[in-house]
C-alpha cells in the first residue's frame, strides 16, 4: 500500500499556483498528510529583469526584498487556510534556482509527493520548461495540477 505522509507543493505568486496550492491542501486533508508550501524566489528572474534594462543594478536590493516579501505573504495566506482546514502545514520561502531548490527540499524532507502547477506549453527551439526540469530532478513522484477552465469557487459548489 502506498503511503503519502508528506506532500510538498511548489508555487510561484500567480493564479495557477493559487489553484495548485488549494488542490494540495485538499489532497493533504484527504490523505491526512503533512503539507509544506514552498516558494522559491527565482534568482534568474531578477537577473533577467536587470539584463533587459527594466531595473538598474543599484535597485537590486529593493527588488529582492519586494520579491521575498511577496512570496512570504502568498504562502502565509495559504498556511492559514490549511490550518483552518486541519492540515499540518509548514511554509518555506527561499532563494535559488527553482528546479534545483525544489528537488533539494523534497530530498531533505523525504517528501512522498511533490505537487506542481502546469500548463501545456510548446517551447520553440526545443527549450526545456521549468516543469520539465523539476520532473527530471525530483527525488519523488510528481503530480502536475492543470488549472481547469472553471473557477475554483465554481468547483466548491
Order of alpha helices (4+ residues) and beta strands (2+ residues): beta-alpha-beta-alpha-alpha-beta-alpha-beta-alpha-beta-alpha
